[in-house]
Amino acid sequence: MSGQFLISLLSPTTGIILFAAFFVLWLKKRELSYILTASLGYLLTAFGFLFQDTFPAWPMDAQRVVSNFCFLLGVAVIFVAPLQRNNIGTPWRSMTTILVISISMLTWYLFLNPNLVARIAVASIALNLMIFLPLRRFYHGLSERFSDRLLLWVMIISLVIFIIRPLMAFWTPEGTDTYNSLDQSTYWGLVHFSFIVMAITMAIALMVSVSLDLMDDLKREAITDSLSKLSNRRGFEEGAEAALQRSQSNGATSVLLLADLDRFKSINDLYGHATGDEVIRDFGRLIQALSDDSTIAGRIGGEEFAILLPDTSSEAAQAFAESLREQFHHTYLNSPKYTSSTPTTSIGLVASTQKTTLSLMLNQADKALYSAKNKGRNRAKWYSE
């Protein structure tokens, strides 16, 4: 077994190992579809190298067309994985067009007008376009996450490597006379080396992204109420404290709403805890529907909810409270299920001052809520000295 043959096995072996690693990971986390995409991409690139270097030759070297097809498609699929992770649309139409045109040209320069240098140029241009198109989409949809920036830089470095790589074929023309000389050339060694570098660095970047995403999920679960899907008390206080400080530093007013589901114990007693849980879920969904990106909302007790509206006027906060109260009441108003006790909510409101704290606002909003309860429930009341 020659050393050249062993070297030729490095790239497909790398592709197969990474395929297996990502496929096993996907089996454990099937909601991560981009991991399956990456695994399939690595498998396709492995087959590309196997057809080229290892499998028996086909008549007229036809296996080289299949090899190029697998490798181009495999690299494209690998670079689509970051797009899928971030829910960014994939330019499939453009990439498919490039793939069809390039394979057609490669077939022409293999069978009808044999030209090895032309084939290298066509494959290289197609490969760079297959990387550039997802890279451009990913850049425009980039977030501030470290994992996104890591993936972006890996994609950029890979593109630079694949742009530089074909120049070796023209700097060392003695390796492009025949296919046999190409397989022994420095350029072909660089082909394997550049793929291994790209494959491993992209795999590391994707693995880091998966790890960071899982850590974010765990952190989010730790501060999220599983029933209402809003923040729990800890999550609400952390978010509200930070938002309140930002608002105060800008000299703006924030408003805190404290909402409590009226006669919630009666609902549990009359209709069962499953119905009570559904009412809490409905209330959580309604808060989310009325909220914007700046709203901080959480379930801070059994049937008690807190909502901070940063940089909000009293009029806007009043409108939010009334909309929340009325829509929640109308959700069950005509339901035949709730014959004895229709779910409603009472709300206490308080506006911030420059010296106020979240703890003080919660205490004041609680007093306003107590006043709303005493005045007949299903109403919103402002805190008053």
Contacts in CASP RR format, 6 or more apart in sequence:
PFRMAT RR
TARGET T0000
AUTHOR 0000-0000-0000
METHOD contacts of the structure
MODEL  1
MSGQFLISLLSPTTGIILFAAFFVLWLKKRELSYILTASLGYLLTAFGFL
FQDTFPAWPMDAQRVVSNFCFLLGVAVIFVAPLQRNNIGTPWRSMTTILV
ISISMLTWYLFLNPNLVARIAVASIALNLMIFLPLRRFYHGLSERFSDRL
LLWVMIISLVIFIIRPLMAFWTPEGTDTYNSLDQSTYWGLVHFSFIVMAI
TMAIALMVSVSLDLMDDLKREAITDSLSKLSNRRGFEEGAEAALQRSQSN
GATSVLLLADLDRFKSINDLYGHATGDEVIRDFGRLIQALSDDSTIAGRI
GGEEFAILLPDTSSEAAQAFAESLREQFHHTYLNSPKYTSSTPTTSIGLV
ASTQKTTLSLMLNQADKALYSAKNKGRNRAKWYSE
4 183 0 8 1.000
4 184 0 8 1.000
5 53 0 8 1.000
5 54 0 8 1.000
7 189 0 8 1.000
7 192 0 8 1.000
8 49 0 8 1.000
8 53 0 8 1.000
8 54 0 8 1.000
8 183 0 8 1.000
8 192 0 8 1.000
9 53 0 8 1.000
9 54 0 8 1.000
10 192 0 8 1.000
10 196 0 8 1.000
11 45 0 8 1.000
11 46 0 8 1.000
11 49 0 8 1.000
11 192 0 8 1.000
11 195 0 8 1.000
11 196 0 8 1.000
11 199 0 8 1.000
12 45 0 8 1.000
12 46 0 8 1.000
12 47 0 8 1.000
12 48 0 8 1.000
12 49 0 8 1.000
12 50 0 8 1.000
12 53 0 8 1.000
12 54 0 8 1.000
13 46 0 8 1.000
14 46 0 8 1.000
14 195 0 8 1.000
14 196 0 8 1.000
14 199 0 8 1.000
14 200 0 8 1.000
15 42 0 8 1.000
15 43 0 8 1.000
15 45 0 8 1.000
15 46 0 8 1.000
15 199 0 8 1.000
16 42 0 8 1.000
16 43 0 8 1.000
16 46 0 8 1.000
18 38 0 8 1.000
18 39 0 8 1.000
18 42 0 8 1.000
18 199 0 8 1.000
18 200 0 8 1.000
18 203 0 8 1.000
19 39 0 8 1.000
19 40 0 8 1.000
19 41 0 8 1.000
19 42 0 8 1.000
19 43 0 8 1.000
19 46 0 8 1.000
20 39 0 8 1.000
21 39 0 8 1.000
21 203 0 8 1.000
22 35 0 8 1.000
22 36 0 8 1.000
22 38 0 8 1.000
22 39 0 8 1.000
22 42 0 8 1.000
22 203 0 8 1.000
22 206 0 8 1.000
23 36 0 8 1.000
23 39 0 8 1.000
25 32 0 8 1.000
25 35 0 8 1.000
25 210 0 8 1.000
26 32 0 8 1.000
26 33 0 8 1.000
26 35 0 8 1.000
26 36 0 8 1.000
26 39 0 8 1.000
29 35 0 8 1.000
29 210 0 8 1.000
30 36 0 8 1.000
32 85 0 8 1.000
32 210 0 8 1.000
33 84 0 8 1.000
34 81 0 8 1.000
34 82 0 8 1.000
34 83 0 8 1.000
34 84 0 8 1.000
34 85 0 8 1.000
34 206 0 8 1.000
35 81 0 8 1.000
35 206 0 8 1.000
35 210 0 8 1.000
37 77 0 8 1.000
37 78 0 8 1.000
37 80 0 8 1.000
37 81 0 8 1.000
37 84 0 8 1.000
38 77 0 8 1.000
38 78 0 8 1.000
38 81 0 8 1.000
38 202 0 8 1.000
38 203 0 8 1.000
38 206 0 8 1.000
40 74 0 8 1.000
40 77 0 8 1.000
41 73 0 8 1.000
41 74 0 8 1.000
41 75 0 8 1.000
41 77 0 8 1.000
41 78 0 8 1.000
42 74 0 8 1.000
42 78 0 8 1.000
42 199 0 8 1.000
42 203 0 8 1.000
44 70 0 8 1.000
44 71 0 8 1.000
44 73 0 8 1.000
44 74 0 8 1.000
44 77 0 8 1.000
45 70 0 8 1.000
45 71 0 8 1.000
45 74 0 8 1.000
45 75 0 8 1.000
45 78 0 8 1.000
45 195 0 8 1.000
45 199 0 8 1.000
47 70 0 8 1.000
48 66 0 8 1.000
48 67 0 8 1.000
48 68 0 8 1.000
48 70 0 8 1.000
48 71 0 8 1.000
49 67 0 8 1.000
49 71 0 8 1.000
49 192 0 8 1.000
49 195 0 8 1.000
51 63 0 8 1.000
51 64 0 8 1.000
51 66 0 8 1.000
51 67 0 8 1.000
51 70 0 8 1.000
52 63 0 8 1.000
52 64 0 8 1.000
52 67 0 8 1.000
52 71 0 8 1.000
53 183 0 8 1.000
55 63 0 8 1.000
57 63 0 8 1.000
58 66 0 8 1.000
60 110 0 8 1.000
60 111 0 8 1.000
61 110 0 8 1.000
61 179 0 8 1.000
62 110 0 8 1.000
64 106 0 8 1.000
64 110 0 8 1.000
64 119 0 8 1.000
64 179 0 8 1.000
65 103 0 8 1.000
65 106 0 8 1.000
65 107 0 8 1.000
65 110 0 8 1.000
68 102 0 8 1.000
68 103 0 8 1.000
68 106 0 8 1.000
68 123 0 8 1.000
69 99 0 8 1.000
69 103 0 8 1.000
71 127 0 8 1.000
72 99 0 8 1.000
72 102 0 8 1.000
72 103 0 8 1.000
72 123 0 8 1.000
72 126 0 8 1.000
72 127 0 8 1.000
72 130 0 8 1.000
73 99 0 8 1.000
75 127 0 8 1.000
75 130 0 8 1.000
75 131 0 8 1.000
75 198 0 8 1.000
76 95 0 8 1.000
76 99 0 8 1.000
76 130 0 8 1.000
76 131 0 8 1.000
76 134 0 8 1.000
78 199 0 8 1.000
78 202 0 8 1.000
79 130 0 8 1.000
79 131 0 8 1.000
79 134 0 8 1.000
79 135 0 8 1.000
79 155 0 8 1.000
79 158 0 8 1.000
79 202 0 8 1.000
80 90 0 8 1.000
80 134 0 8 1.000
81 206 0 8 1.000
82 134 0 8 1.000
82 138 0 8 1.000
82 148 0 8 1.000
82 151 0 8 1.000
82 155 0 8 1.000
82 206 0 8 1.000
82 209 0 8 1.000
83 89 0 8 1.000
83 90 0 8 1.000
83 134 0 8 1.000
83 137 0 8 1.000
83 138 0 8 1.000
84 90 0 8 1.000
85 151 0 8 1.000
85 209 0 8 1.000
85 213 0 8 1.000
86 138 0 8 1.000
86 141 0 8 1.000
86 143 0 8 1.000
86 148 0 8 1.000
88 137 0 8 1.000
88 138 0 8 1.000
88 141 0 8 1.000
89 137 0 8 1.000
90 134 0 8 1.000
90 137 0 8 1.000
91 133 0 8 1.000
91 134 0 8 1.000
91 137 0 8 1.000
94 133 0 8 1.000
95 129 0 8 1.000
95 130 0 8 1.000
95 133 0 8 1.000
95 134 0 8 1.000
98 126 0 8 1.000
98 129 0 8 1.000
98 130 0 8 1.000
98 133 0 8 1.000
99 126 0 8 1.000
99 130 0 8 1.000
101 126 0 8 1.000
102 122 0 8 1.000
102 123 0 8 1.000
102 125 0 8 1.000
102 126 0 8 1.000
105 118 0 8 1.000
105 122 0 8 1.000
106 119 0 8 1.000
106 122 0 8 1.000
106 123 0 8 1.000
109 115 0 8 1.000
109 116 0 8 1.000
109 118 0 8 1.000
109 119 0 8 1.000
109 122 0 8 1.000
110 119 0 8 1.000
116 176 0 8 1.000
116 177 0 8 1.000
116 178 0 8 1.000
116 179 0 8 1.000
116 182 0 8 1.000
117 169 0 8 1.000
117 170 0 8 1.000
117 176 0 8 1.000
120 166 0 8 1.000
120 169 0 8 1.000
120 176 0 8 1.000
120 187 0 8 1.000
121 166 0 8 1.000
124 162 0 8 1.000
124 165 0 8 1.000
124 166 0 8 1.000
127 162 0 8 1.000
128 159 0 8 1.000
128 162 0 8 1.000
128 163 0 8 1.000
131 155 0 8 1.000
131 158 0 8 1.000
131 159 0 8 1.000
131 162 0 8 1.000
132 159 0 8 1.000
134 155 0 8 1.000
135 152 0 8 1.000
135 155 0 8 1.000
135 156 0 8 1.000
135 159 0 8 1.000
138 148 0 8 1.000
138 151 0 8 1.000
138 152 0 8 1.000
138 155 0 8 1.000
139 152 0 8 1.000
142 148 0 8 1.000
142 149 0 8 1.000
142 152 0 8 1.000
145 212 0 8 1.000
146 212 0 8 1.000
147 205 0 8 1.000
147 208 0 8 1.000
147 209 0 8 1.000
147 212 0 8 1.000
147 213 0 8 1.000
148 209 0 8 1.000
150 205 0 8 1.000
150 208 0 8 1.000
150 209 0 8 1.000
151 205 0 8 1.000
151 206 0 8 1.000
151 209 0 8 1.000
154 201 0 8 1.000
154 202 0 8 1.000
154 205 0 8 1.000
155 202 0 8 1.000
157 201 0 8 1.000
158 198 0 8 1.000
158 201 0 8 1.000
158 202 0 8 1.000
161 194 0 8 1.000
161 197 0 8 1.000
161 198 0 8 1.000
162 194 0 8 1.000
162 198 0 8 1.000
165 187 0 8 1.000
165 190 0 8 1.000
165 191 0 8 1.000
165 194 0 8 1.000
166 187 0 8 1.000
168 186 0 8 1.000
168 187 0 8 1.000
168 190 0 8 1.000
169 175 0 8 1.000
169 176 0 8 1.000
169 185 0 8 1.000
169 187 0 8 1.000
170 176 0 8 1.000
172 185 0 8 1.000
172 186 0 8 1.000
172 187 0 8 1.000
174 181 0 8 1.000
174 185 0 8 1.000
175 181 0 8 1.000
175 182 0 8 1.000
175 184 0 8 1.000
175 185 0 8 1.000
175 186 0 8 1.000
175 187 0 8 1.000
176 182 0 8 1.000
176 185 0 8 1.000
176 187 0 8 1.000
182 188 0 8 1.000
222 234 0 8 1.000
223 231 0 8 1.000
223 232 0 8 1.000
223 234 0 8 1.000
223 235 0 8 1.000
223 238 0 8 1.000
224 230 0 8 1.000
224 231 0 8 1.000
224 232 0 8 1.000
224 235 0 8 1.000
225 231 0 8 1.000
225 232 0 8 1.000
225 298 0 8 1.000
225 299 0 8 1.000
227 277 0 8 1.000
227 280 0 8 1.000
227 281 0 8 1.000
227 299 0 8 1.000
228 280 0 8 1.000
228 281 0 8 1.000
228 283 0 8 1.000
228 284 0 8 1.000
228 287 0 8 1.000
228 298 0 8 1.000
228 299 0 8 1.000
228 305 0 8 1.000
229 281 0 8 1.000
229 284 0 8 1.000
229 285 0 8 1.000
229 288 0 8 1.000
230 236 0 8 1.000
230 284 0 8 1.000
230 287 0 8 1.000
230 288 0 8 1.000
230 297 0 8 1.000
230 298 0 8 1.000
230 299 0 8 1.000
230 305 0 8 1.000
231 239 0 8 1.000
231 296 0 8 1.000
231 297 0 8 1.000
231 298 0 8 1.000
231 299 0 8 1.000
232 298 0 8 1.000
232 299 0 8 1.000
232 300 0 8 1.000
233 298 0 8 1.000
233 299 0 8 1.000
233 300 0 8 1.000
233 301 0 8 1.000
235 298 0 8 1.000
236 296 0 8 1.000
236 297 0 8 1.000
236 298 0 8 1.000
236 299 0 8 1.000
236 300 0 8 1.000
236 306 0 8 1.000
236 308 0 8 1.000
237 358 0 8 1.000
239 296 0 8 1.000
239 308 0 8 1.000
240 256 0 8 1.000
240 296 0 8 1.000
240 306 0 8 1.000
240 308 0 8 1.000
240 358 0 8 1.000
241 358 0 8 1.000
243 254 0 8 1.000
243 294 0 8 1.000
243 296 0 8 1.000
243 308 0 8 1.000
243 310 0 8 1.000
244 254 0 8 1.000
244 308 0 8 1.000
244 310 0 8 1.000
244 352 0 8 1.000
244 356 0 8 1.000
244 357 0 8 1.000
244 358 0 8 1.000
244 361 0 8 1.000
246 310 0 8 1.000
247 253 0 8 1.000
247 254 0 8 1.000
247 310 0 8 1.000
247 311 0 8 1.000
247 352 0 8 1.000
248 254 0 8 1.000
248 352 0 8 1.000
248 354 0 8 1.000
248 356 0 8 1.000
250 311 0 8 1.000
251 354 0 8 1.000
252 310 0 8 1.000
252 311 0 8 1.000
253 311 0 8 1.000
253 312 0 8 1.000
253 313 0 8 1.000
253 314 0 8 1.000
253 351 0 8 1.000
253 352 0 8 1.000
254 308 0 8 1.000
254 309 0 8 1.000
254 310 0 8 1.000
254 311 0 8 1.000
254 312 0 8 1.000
254 351 0 8 1.000
254 352 0 8 1.000
255 308 0 8 1.000
255 309 0 8 1.000
255 312 0 8 1.000
255 314 0 8 1.000
255 316 0 8 1.000
255 317 0 8 1.000
255 349 0 8 1.000
255 350 0 8 1.000
255 351 0 8 1.000
255 352 0 8 1.000
256 306 0 8 1.000
256 307 0 8 1.000
256 308 0 8 1.000
256 309 0 8 1.000
256 349 0 8 1.000
256 350 0 8 1.000
256 352 0 8 1.000
256 358 0 8 1.000
256 361 0 8 1.000
256 362 0 8 1.000
256 365 0 8 1.000
257 306 0 8 1.000
257 307 0 8 1.000
257 308 0 8 1.000
257 309 0 8 1.000
257 317 0 8 1.000
257 320 0 8 1.000
257 321 0 8 1.000
257 324 0 8 1.000
257 347 0 8 1.000
257 348 0 8 1.000
257 349 0 8 1.000
257 365 0 8 1.000
257 380 0 8 1.000
258 304 0 8 1.000
258 305 0 8 1.000
258 306 0 8 1.000
258 307 0 8 1.000
258 347 0 8 1.000
258 348 0 8 1.000
258 349 0 8 1.000
258 362 0 8 1.000
258 365 0 8 1.000
258 366 0 8 1.000
258 368 0 8 1.000
258 369 0 8 1.000
259 283 0 8 1.000
259 304 0 8 1.000
259 305 0 8 1.000
259 306 0 8 1.000
259 307 0 8 1.000
259 321 0 8 1.000
259 324 0 8 1.000
259 345 0 8 1.000
259 346 0 8 1.000
259 347 0 8 1.000
259 348 0 8 1.000
259 369 0 8 1.000
260 303 0 8 1.000
260 304 0 8 1.000
260 305 0 8 1.000
260 345 0 8 1.000
260 346 0 8 1.000
260 347 0 8 1.000
260 369 0 8 1.000
260 373 0 8 1.000
261 267 0 8 1.000
261 279 0 8 1.000
261 280 0 8 1.000
261 283 0 8 1.000
261 303 0 8 1.000
261 304 0 8 1.000
261 343 0 8 1.000
261 344 0 8 1.000
261 345 0 8 1.000
262 343 0 8 1.000
262 344 0 8 1.000
262 345 0 8 1.000
262 346 0 8 1.000
262 373 0 8 1.000
262 377 0 8 1.000
262 378 0 8 1.000
263 341 0 8 1.000
263 344 0 8 1.000
263 377 0 8 1.000
264 276 0 8 1.000
264 279 0 8 1.000
264 302 0 8 1.000
264 303 0 8 1.000
264 343 0 8 1.000
266 340 0 8 1.000
266 341 0 8 1.000
267 275 0 8 1.000
267 276 0 8 1.000
267 279 0 8 1.000
267 338 0 8 1.000
267 341 0 8 1.000
267 343 0 8 1.000
268 275 0 8 1.000
268 276 0 8 1.000
270 340 0 8 1.000
270 341 0 8 1.000
271 337 0 8 1.000
271 338 0 8 1.000
275 337 0 8 1.000
279 343 0 8 1.000
280 299 0 8 1.000
280 302 0 8 1.000
280 303 0 8 1.000
282 328 0 8 1.000
282 331 0 8 1.000
283 305 0 8 1.000
283 328 0 8 1.000
283 345 0 8 1.000
284 297 0 8 1.000
284 299 0 8 1.000
284 305 0 8 1.000
286 324 0 8 1.000
286 327 0 8 1.000
286 328 0 8 1.000
286 331 0 8 1.000
287 297 0 8 1.000
287 298 0 8 1.000
287 305 0 8 1.000
287 307 0 8 1.000
287 324 0 8 1.000
288 297 0 8 1.000
290 320 0 8 1.000
290 323 0 8 1.000
290 324 0 8 1.000
290 327 0 8 1.000
291 297 0 8 1.000
291 307 0 8 1.000
294 309 0 8 1.000
294 310 0 8 1.000
294 311 0 8 1.000
295 307 0 8 1.000
295 308 0 8 1.000
295 309 0 8 1.000
295 310 0 8 1.000
296 307 0 8 1.000
296 308 0 8 1.000
296 310 0 8 1.000
297 305 0 8 1.000
297 306 0 8 1.000
297 307 0 8 1.000
297 308 0 8 1.000
298 305 0 8 1.000
298 306 0 8 1.000
298 307 0 8 1.000
299 305 0 8 1.000
300 306 0 8 1.000
306 362 0 8 1.000
306 365 0 8 1.000
307 320 0 8 1.000
308 358 0 8 1.000
309 316 0 8 1.000
309 317 0 8 1.000
309 320 0 8 1.000
312 320 0 8 1.000
314 351 0 8 1.000
314 382 0 8 1.000
317 349 0 8 1.000
317 351 0 8 1.000
318 349 0 8 1.000
318 380 0 8 1.000
318 382 0 8 1.000
321 347 0 8 1.000
321 348 0 8 1.000
321 349 0 8 1.000
321 380 0 8 1.000
322 380 0 8 1.000
324 345 0 8 1.000
324 347 0 8 1.000
325 344 0 8 1.000
325 345 0 8 1.000
325 346 0 8 1.000
325 347 0 8 1.000
325 378 0 8 1.000
325 379 0 8 1.000
325 380 0 8 1.000
328 343 0 8 1.000
328 344 0 8 1.000
328 345 0 8 1.000
329 342 0 8 1.000
329 343 0 8 1.000
329 344 0 8 1.000
329 345 0 8 1.000
329 378 0 8 1.000
331 343 0 8 1.000
332 338 0 8 1.000
332 342 0 8 1.000
332 343 0 8 1.000
333 342 0 8 1.000
335 342 0 8 1.000
344 377 0 8 1.000
344 378 0 8 1.000
345 378 0 8 1.000
346 369 0 8 1.000
346 372 0 8 1.000
346 373 0 8 1.000
346 376 0 8 1.000
346 377 0 8 1.000
346 378 0 8 1.000
346 379 0 8 1.000
346 380 0 8 1.000
346 381 0 8 1.000
347 369 0 8 1.000
347 372 0 8 1.000
347 379 0 8 1.000
347 380 0 8 1.000
347 381 0 8 1.000
348 365 0 8 1.000
348 366 0 8 1.000
348 368 0 8 1.000
348 369 0 8 1.000
348 371 0 8 1.000
348 372 0 8 1.000
348 380 0 8 1.000
348 381 0 8 1.000
348 382 0 8 1.000
348 383 0 8 1.000
349 365 0 8 1.000
349 368 0 8 1.000
349 380 0 8 1.000
349 381 0 8 1.000
349 382 0 8 1.000
349 383 0 8 1.000
350 361 0 8 1.000
350 364 0 8 1.000
350 365 0 8 1.000
350 368 0 8 1.000
350 382 0 8 1.000
350 383 0 8 1.000
351 382 0 8 1.000
352 361 0 8 1.000
364 383 0 8 1.000
365 383 0 8 1.000
367 383 0 8 1.000
368 381 0 8 1.000
368 382 0 8 1.000
368 383 0 8 1.000
368 384 0 8 1.000
369 381 0 8 1.000
371 381 0 8 1.000
372 379 0 8 1.000
372 380 0 8 1.000
372 381 0 8 1.000
375 381 0 8 1.000
END
